[in-house]
Amino acid sequence: MITVGIDIGSNTAKAALLRDGVIAGTILIPTGYNAKNAGEKVFHDLLVEHQVERDAIDRVIATGYGRNSIDFADKAITEITCHAAGAHYQDPGVRTVIDIGGQDSKAIALDQSGRVIDFAMNDKCAAGTGRFLEVMARALEVDLDVFGKMSHEADAPAAISSLCTVFAESEVISLISKGEKRENIIAGIHDAIGARVAAMANRIALTDPICMTGGVARNGGVVKALMKTTGRDIKVLKYAQINGAIGAALIAAH
């Protein structure tokens, strides 16, 4: 059986191809301004790259904020369910998933079979999301891809007191004008995200082992800050950014 999961996020569109429940290929592209077009393109590109005919696909499940725009999908399912399924597949021992994407962050508690037993979500504010990091990177004139590395070089993380993106950006600009080192500012930004996400995650009963998914999981500085704030070890899954699409493809197979 061949299934495809498509996860349309605010920043990136992801797709995963499974053959008989085994990952056979993944792909990621920018979402752009049109979620429907992104869904069609990521699906097309996945099939071309892995030389699979469209008629050979048994089922397609869509997830993510743009899931309802994927009209060729057999079903649209919430990303909470898909991230839980994907994380359980990648590491069956995981009991808590912390997912930080471009537009929201979420914490999901799983049982031993990978079913969702509780979750908390921050979807009303950009603080603690990839969007927050993008705004800060622009203010600092630093490539977002080097944020994690630079924060490890900090000697005294700056204090970012505001959890509001607009006010935090003003704080960052003020710190720049005072001559604060970029590395210290970035470390302070990561600490602020860690505090915000930890507060959200603590609304559920955090149970070890904990894993992290979503695009922000690629930033080692955020992972480190979150571990410091929660006092827990946090594992970054191999397919962290593709996790939702993998979960969707798994659900499509059942």
Sequence and secondary structure as in RCSB ss.txt:
>XXXX:A:sequence
MITVGIDIGSNTAKAALLRDGVIAGTILIPTGYNAKNAGEKVFHDLLVEHQVERDAIDRVIATGYGRNSIDFADK
AITEITCHAAGAHYQDPGVRTVIDIGGQDSKAIALDQSGRVIDFAMNDKCAAGTGRFLEVMARALEVDLDVFGKM
SHEADAPAAISSLCTVFAESEVISLISKGEKRENIIAGIHDAIGARVAAMANRIALTDPICMTGGVARNGGVVKA
LMKTTGRDIKVLKYAQINGAIGAALIAAH
>XXXX:A:secstr
 EEEEEEE SSEEEEEEEETTEEEEEEEEE TT HHHHHHHHHHHHHHHTT  GGG  EEEEESTTGGG TTSSE
E  HHHHHHHHHHHH TT  EEEEE SS EEEEEE TTS EEEEEEE S STTSHHHHHHHHHHHT  GGGHHHH
HTT SS       SHHHHHHHHHHHHHTT  HHHHHHHHHHHHHHHHHHHHTTS   SSEEEESGGGG HHHHHH
HHHHHTS EEE TTTTTHHHHHHHHHHT 
